[in-house]
Amino acid sequence: MAKQKAKKAKSGNLSLSEQMAVVQETINSAPESVTDVPALTPEVEVVLKDVTAEQTKEHFSELLDELNQYSKAVQDSAKKAEAAKRRYEELQAQVKEKTSELAAQTKQVKSEQTELKTAKETLANKEQLQVSRERELEEREINARANFVRQNEDALTELKKDTQALGVCRTYNILRKEGSITPQLPA
């Protein structure tokens, strides 16, 4: 491609910007040390002959303006990029903070769930124990009533026997007082 441009430059068919591009390529491909600089190539000589001092001054002025505009655009872009980077870092810090808050909340919720589960199990055990105690009390009450009734029946039976015996004794004493019965002593 550079050879094609060089041929065009020799023939004089290059525009001013193309001629400047050829000059720029030549400058860019220049060796680093001054002693290594070769003599101007024929292509560059042709381009240099075609460029007048006035055109060069205007062109360089335009290029300088373009370069300044480009530099300003790059600086603006760099400022925007820096602002975006700061915003990203701020958002990243906020995300880390929220993540740590959520982790703490998750840990707290898990702890509360464990406590609630333990409390629920404890309550279930207490309810089961209370139901068991209520059954035991009901059984004791039933047994106590049954025993009370049995004891009362036994006591009532004894009382009836005692009353009958007392009644027999009374009747005997009454009859004896009346003289209807004479006591007989055992022989």
Phi and psi in degrees as GROMACS dihedral restraints (atoms count N, CA, C in turn):
[ dihedral_restraints ]
;  ai    aj    ak    al  type     phi  dphi    fc
    3     4     5     6     1   -62.7    20    10
    4     5     6     7     1   -35.3    20    10
    6     7     8     9     1   -67.4    20    10
    7     8     9    10     1   -38.2    20    10
    9    10    11    12     1   -64.3    20    10
   10    11    12    13     1   -43.4    20    10
   12    13    14    15     1   -63.9    20    10
   13    14    15    16     1   -38.7    20    10
   15    16    17    18     1   -63.1    20    10
   16    17    18    19     1   -41.2    20    10
   18    19    20    21     1   -63.9    20    10
   19    20    21    22     1   -42.3    20    10
   21    22    23    24     1   -63.9    20    10
   22    23    24    25     1   -39.8    20    10
   24    25    26    27     1   -62.6    20    10
   25    26    27    28     1   -40.3    20    10
   27    28    29    30     1   -64.5    20    10
   28    29    30    31     1   -38.2    20    10
   30    31    32    33     1   -80.3    20    10
   31    32    33    34     1   -13.3    20    10
   33    34    35    36     1    83.8    20    10
   34    35    36    37     1    20.1    20    10
   36    37    38    39     1   -93.9    20    10
   37    38    39    40     1     7.3    20    10
   39    40    41    42     1   -90.1    20    10
   40    41    42    43     1   143.4    20    10
   42    43    44    45     1   -77.0    20    10
   43    44    45    46     1   171.9    20    10
   45    46    47    48     1   -62.0    20    10
   46    47    48    49     1   -43.5    20    10
   48    49    50    51     1   -66.7    20    10
   49    50    51    52     1   -34.9    20    10
   51    52    53    54     1   -68.1    20    10
   52    53    54    55     1   -38.6    20    10
   54    55    56    57     1   -62.8    20    10
   55    56    57    58     1   -41.4    20    10
   57    58    59    60     1   -66.1    20    10
   58    59    60    61     1   -35.9    20    10
   60    61    62    63     1   -63.1    20    10
   61    62    63    64     1   -40.8    20    10
   63    64    65    66     1   -62.8    20    10
   64    65    66    67     1   -43.0    20    10
   66    67    68    69     1   -61.9    20    10
   67    68    69    70     1   -44.1    20    10
   69    70    71    72     1   -63.6    20    10
   70    71    72    73     1   -41.6    20    10
   72    73    74    75     1   -61.3    20    10
   73    74    75    76     1   -40.2    20    10
   75    76    77    78     1   -65.0    20    10
   76    77    78    79     1   -42.3    20    10
   78    79    80    81     1   -64.7    20    10
   79    80    81    82     1   -42.9    20    10
   81    82    83    84     1   -65.5    20    10
   82    83    84    85     1   -33.5    20    10
   84    85    86    87     1   -89.1    20    10
   85    86    87    88     1     7.6    20    10
   87    88    89    90     1   -68.5    20    10
   88    89    90    91     1   146.9    20    10
   90    91    92    93     1   -68.1    20    10
   91    92    93    94     1   160.9    20    10
   93    94    95    96     1   -74.4    20    10
   94    95    96    97     1   -37.6    20    10
   96    97    98    99     1   -97.2    20    10
   97    98    99   100     1   152.2    20    10
   99   100   101   102     1   -66.9    20    10
  100   101   102   103     1   -32.2    20    10
  102   103   104   105     1   -70.8    20    10
  103   104   105   106     1   -19.6    20    10
  105   106   107   108     1   -88.3    20    10
  106   107   108   109     1    -1.1    20    10
  108   109   110   111     1   -70.8    20    10
  109   110   111   112     1   120.4    20    10
  111   112   113   114     1   -79.4    20    10
  112   113   114   115     1   172.3    20    10
  114   115   116   117     1   -66.6    20    10
  115   116   117   118     1   155.2    20    10
  117   118   119   120     1   -57.9    20    10
  118   119   120   121     1   137.6    20    10
  120   121   122   123     1   -75.2    20    10
  121   122   123   124     1   158.4    20    10
  123   124   125   126     1   -60.4    20    10
  124   125   126   127     1   -32.9    20    10
  126   127   128   129     1   -63.6    20    10
  127   128   129   130     1   -45.1    20    10
  129   130   131   132     1   -66.7    20    10
  130   131   132   133     1   -38.8    20    10
  132   133   134   135     1   -60.9    20    10
  133   134   135   136     1   -40.8    20    10
  135   136   137   138     1   -64.3    20    10
  136   137   138   139     1   -44.2    20    10
  138   139   140   141     1   -64.3    20    10
  139   140   141   142     1   -44.0    20    10
  141   142   143   144     1   -64.7    20    10
  142   143   144   145     1   -34.5    20    10
  144   145   146   147     1   -67.0    20    10
  145   146   147   148     1   -37.6    20    10
  147   148   149   150     1   -74.5    20    10
  148   149   150   151     1   -25.6    20    10
  150   151   152   153     1   -88.1    20    10
  151   152   153   154     1   121.2    20    10
  153   154   155   156     1   -86.5    20    10
  154   155   156   157     1   165.2    20    10
  156   157   158   159     1   -64.5    20    10
  157   158   159   160     1   -38.0    20    10
  159   160   161   162     1   -67.8    20    10
  160   161   162   163     1   -44.9    20    10
  162   163   164   165     1   -61.7    20    10
  163   164   165   166     1   -40.1    20    10
  165   166   167   168     1   -63.8    20    10
  166   167   168   169     1   -43.5    20    10
  168   169   170   171     1   -63.1    20    10
  169   170   171   172     1   -47.2    20    10
  171   172   173   174     1   -63.8    20    10
  172   173   174   175     1   -44.4    20    10
  174   175   176   177     1   -63.2    20    10
  175   176   177   178     1   -44.7    20    10
  177   178   179   180     1   -65.6    20    10
  178   179   180   181     1   -33.7    20    10
  180   181   182   183     1   -64.0    20    10
  181   182   183   184     1   -44.5    20    10
  183   184   185   186     1   -62.7    20    10
  184   185   186   187     1   -45.3    20    10
  186   187   188   189     1   -61.8    20    10
  187   188   189   190     1   -39.2    20    10
  189   190   191   192     1   -64.7    20    10
  190   191   192   193     1   -42.0    20    10
  192   193   194   195     1   -61.4    20    10
  193   194   195   196     1   -45.8    20    10
  195   196   197   198     1   -61.2    20    10
  196   197   198   199     1   -42.3    20    10
  198   199   200   201     1   -63.7    20    10
  199   200   201   202     1   -42.1    20    10
  201   202   203   204     1   -63.0    20    10
  202   203   204   205     1   -43.2    20    10
  204   205   206   207     1   -63.2    20    10
  205   206   207   208     1   -43.2    20    10
  207   208   209   210     1   -63.5    20    10
  208   209   210   211     1   -42.2    20    10
  210   211   212   213     1   -61.7    20    10
  211   212   213   214     1   -42.9    20    10
  213   214   215   216     1   -63.9    20    10
  214   215   216   217     1   -42.5    20    10
  216   217   218   219     1   -62.4    20    10
  217   218   219   220     1   -41.0    20    10
  219   220   221   222     1   -64.9    20    10
  220   221   222   223     1   -42.3    20    10
  222   223   224   225     1   -64.0    20    10
  223   224   225   226     1   -43.5    20    10
  225   226   227   228     1   -61.6    20    10
  226   227   228   229     1   -43.1    20    10
  228   229   230   231     1   -63.3    20    10
  229   230   231   232     1   -39.8    20    10
  231   232   233   234     1   -65.0    20    10
  232   233   234   235     1   -41.0    20    10
  234   235   236   237     1   -63.0    20    10
  235   236   237   238     1   -44.0    20    10
  237   238   239   240     1   -62.9    20    10
  238   239   240   241     1   -41.9    20    10
  240   241   242   243     1   -63.5    20    10
  241   242   243   244     1   -41.1    20    10
  243   244   245   246     1   -64.9    20    10
  244   245   246   247     1   -42.4    20    10
  246   247   248   249     1   -63.7    20    10
  247   248   249   250     1   -42.2    20    10
  249   250   251   252     1   -64.2    20    10
  250   251   252   253     1   -38.6    20    10
  252   253   254   255     1   -64.4    20    10
  253   254   255   256     1   -44.3    20    10
  255   256   257   258     1   -61.9    20    10
  256   257   258   259     1   -44.3    20    10
  258   259   260   261     1   -61.1    20    10
  259   260   261   262     1   -43.0    20    10
  261   262   263   264     1   -60.6    20    10
  262   263   264   265     1   -44.8    20    10
  264   265   266   267     1   -64.0    20    10
  265   266   267   268     1   -39.6    20    10
  267   268   269   270     1   -62.8    20    10
  268   269   270   271     1   -46.4    20    10
  270   271   272   273     1   -63.0    20    10
  271   272   273   274     1   -39.6    20    10
  273   274   275   276     1   -63.6    20    10
  274   275   276   277     1   -41.2    20    10
  276   277   278   279     1   -64.1    20    10
  277   278   279   280     1   -41.2    20    10
  279   280   281   282     1   -63.2    20    10
  280   281   282   283     1   -40.8    20    10
  282   283   284   285     1   -63.2    20    10
  283   284   285   286     1   -43.2    20    10
  285   286   287   288     1   -61.9    20    10
  286   287   288   289     1   -42.6    20    10
  288   289   290   291     1   -63.0    20    10
  289   290   291   292     1   -47.6    20    10
  291   292   293   294     1   -63.1    20    10
  292   293   294   295     1   -38.8    20    10
  294   295   296   297     1   -62.4    20    10
  295   296   297   298     1   -43.8    20    10
  297   298   299   300     1   -67.7    20    10
  298   299   300   301     1   -37.8    20    10
  300   301   302   303     1   -62.6    20    10
  301   302   303   304     1   -45.1    20    10
  303   304   305   306     1   -64.5    20    10
  304   305   306   307     1   -37.4    20    10
  306   307   308   309     1   -63.7    20    10
  307   308   309   310     1   -42.1    20    10
  309   310   311   312     1   -65.0    20    10
  310   311   312   313     1   -42.7    20    10
  312   313   314   315     1   -64.2    20    10
  313   314   315   316     1   -40.7    20    10
  315   316   317   318     1   -61.8    20    10
  316   317   318   319     1   -43.7    20    10
  318   319   320   321     1   -62.1    20    10
  319   320   321   322     1   -43.0    20    10
  321   322   323   324     1   -65.0    20    10
  322   323   324   325     1   -43.1    20    10
  324   325   326   327     1   -62.9    20    10
  325   326   327   328     1   -42.9    20    10
  327   328   329   330     1   -62.4    20    10
  328   329   330   331     1   -41.0    20    10
  330   331   332   333     1   -62.4    20    10
  331   332   333   334     1   -45.1    20    10
  333   334   335   336     1   -64.2    20    10
  334   335   336   337     1   -38.8    20    10
  336   337   338   339     1   -63.0    20    10
  337   338   339   340     1   -41.1    20    10
  339   340   341   342     1   -63.7    20    10
  340   341   342   343     1   -43.8    20    10
  342   343   344   345     1   -62.0    20    10
  343   344   345   346     1   -43.5    20    10
  345   346   347   348     1   -64.1    20    10
  346   347   348   349     1   -40.2    20    10
  348   349   350   351     1   -63.4    20    10
  349   350   351   352     1   -44.2    20    10
  351   352   353   354     1   -63.6    20    10
  352   353   354   355     1   -44.3    20    10
  354   355   356   357     1   -63.1    20    10
  355   356   357   358     1   -39.3    20    10
  357   358   359   360     1   -64.2    20    10
  358   359   360   361     1   -44.6    20    10
  360   361   362   363     1   -63.7    20    10
  361   362   363   364     1   -42.3    20    10
  363   364   365   366     1   -62.5    20    10
  364   365   366   367     1   -44.1    20    10
  366   367   368   369     1   -62.9    20    10
  367   368   369   370     1   -42.4    20    10
  369   370   371   372     1   -62.2    20    10
  370   371   372   373     1   -41.9    20    10
  372   373   374   375     1   -64.3    20    10
  373   374   375   376     1   -41.7    20    10
  375   376   377   378     1   -64.8    20    10
  376   377   378   379     1   -41.4    20    10
  378   379   380   381     1   -62.9    20    10
  379   380   381   382     1   -43.0    20    10
  381   382   383   384     1   -63.6    20    10
  382   383   384   385     1   -42.2    20    10
  384   385   386   387     1   -64.0    20    10
  385   386   387   388     1   -41.3    20    10
  387   388   389   390     1   -65.5    20    10
  388   389   390   391     1   -42.5    20    10
  390   391   392   393     1   -61.0    20    10
  391   392   393   394     1   -42.2    20    10
  393   394   395   396     1   -62.8    20    10
  394   395   396   397     1   -43.9    20    10
  396   397   398   399     1   -64.7    20    10
  397   398   399   400     1   -39.9    20    10
  399   400   401   402     1   -62.3    20    10
  400   401   402   403     1   -43.0    20    10
  402   403   404   405     1   -61.2    20    10
  403   404   405   406     1   -44.7    20    10
  405   406   407   408     1   -60.7    20    10
  406   407   408   409     1   -44.0    20    10
  408   409   410   411     1   -64.4    20    10
  409   410   411   412     1   -40.1    20    10
  411   412   413   414     1   -61.7    20    10
  412   413   414   415     1   -44.5    20    10
  414   415   416   417     1   -62.7    20    10
  415   416   417   418     1   -43.1    20    10
  417   418   419   420     1   -63.8    20    10
  418   419   420   421     1   -39.7    20    10
  420   421   422   423     1   -64.7    20    10
  421   422   423   424     1   -44.7    20    10
  423   424   425   426     1   -61.4    20    10
  424   425   426   427     1   -44.9    20    10
  426   427   428   429     1   -63.9    20    10
  427   428   429   430     1   -41.6    20    10
  429   430   431   432     1   -63.6    20    10
  430   431   432   433     1   -42.0    20    10
  432   433   434   435     1   -65.2    20    10
  433   434   435   436     1   -42.4    20    10
  435   436   437   438     1   -63.4    20    10
  436   437   438   439     1   -44.2    20    10
  438   439   440   441     1   -65.0    20    10
  439   440   441   442     1   -39.7    20    10
  441   442   443   444     1   -62.1    20    10
  442   443   444   445     1   -45.0    20    10
  444   445   446   447     1   -62.8    20    10
  445   446   447   448     1   -45.0    20    10
  447   448   449   450     1   -61.4    20    10
  448   449   450   451     1   -46.8    20    10
  450   451   452   453     1   -62.3    20    10
  451   452   453   454     1   -42.0    20    10
  453   454   455   456     1   -66.1    20    10
  454   455   456   457     1   -39.3    20    10
  456   457   458   459     1   -63.4    20    10
  457   458   459   460     1   -44.0    20    10
  459   460   461   462     1   -62.4    20    10
  460   461   462   463     1   -45.3    20    10
  462   463   464   465     1   -64.0    20    10
  463   464   465   466     1   -39.2    20    10
  465   466   467   468     1   -65.3    20    10
  466   467   468   469     1   -41.4    20    10
  468   469   470   471     1   -62.8    20    10
  469   470   471   472     1   -44.3    20    10
  471   472   473   474     1   -63.2    20    10
  472   473   474   475     1   -41.9    20    10
  474   475   476   477     1   -62.4    20    10
  475   476   477   478     1   -40.5    20    10
  477   478   479   480     1   -63.6    20    10
  478   479   480   481     1   -42.7    20    10
  480   481   482   483     1   -62.9    20    10
  481   482   483   484     1   -45.5    20    10
  483   484   485   486     1   -62.8    20    10
  484   485   486   487     1   -41.0    20    10
  486   487   488   489     1   -64.5    20    10
  487   488   489   490     1   -42.1    20    10
  489   490   491   492     1   -64.2    20    10
  490   491   492   493     1   -43.3    20    10
  492   493   494   495     1   -64.5    20    10
  493   494   495   496     1   -41.2    20    10
  495   496   497   498     1   -64.6    20    10
  496   497   498   499     1   -41.3    20    10
  498   499   500   501     1   -62.6    20    10
  499   500   501   502     1   -39.2    20    10
  501   502   503   504     1   -66.2    20    10
  502   503   504   505     1   -42.2    20    10
  504   505   506   507     1   -65.0    20    10
  505   506   507   508     1   -40.1    20    10
  507   508   509   510     1   -65.1    20    10
  508   509   510   511     1   -48.6    20    10
  510   511   512   513     1   -58.4    20    10
  511   512   513   514     1   -42.7    20    10
  513   514   515   516     1   -61.9    20    10
  514   515   516   517     1   -45.1    20    10
  516   517   518   519     1   -65.3    20    10
  517   518   519   520     1   -39.0    20    10
  519   520   521   522     1   -65.5    20    10
  520   521   522   523     1   -47.8    20    10
  522   523   524   525     1   -64.6    20    10
  523   524   525   526     1   -36.8    20    10
  525   526   527   528     1   -67.6    20    10
  526   527   528   529     1   -41.1    20    10
  528   529   530   531     1   -64.3    20    10
  529   530   531   532     1   -36.5    20    10
  531   532   533   534     1   -72.6    20    10
  532   533   534   535     1   -19.4    20    10
  534   535   536   537     1    89.6    20    10
  535   536   537   538     1     8.5    20    10
  537   538   539   540     1   -72.3    20    10
  538   539   540   541     1   -26.7    20    10
  540   541   542   543     1  -123.8    20    10
  541   542   543   544     1   137.5    20    10
  543   544   545   546     1  -108.0    20    10
  544   545   546   547     1   132.7    20    10
  546   547   548   549     1   -71.5    20    10
  547   548   549   550     1   137.6    20    10
  549   550   551   552     1  -114.6    20    10
  550   551   552   553     1   132.5    20    10
  552   553   554   555     1   -88.5    20    10
  553   554   555   556     1   146.7    20    10
  555   556   557   558     1   -69.7    20    10
  556   557   558   559     1   141.6    20    10
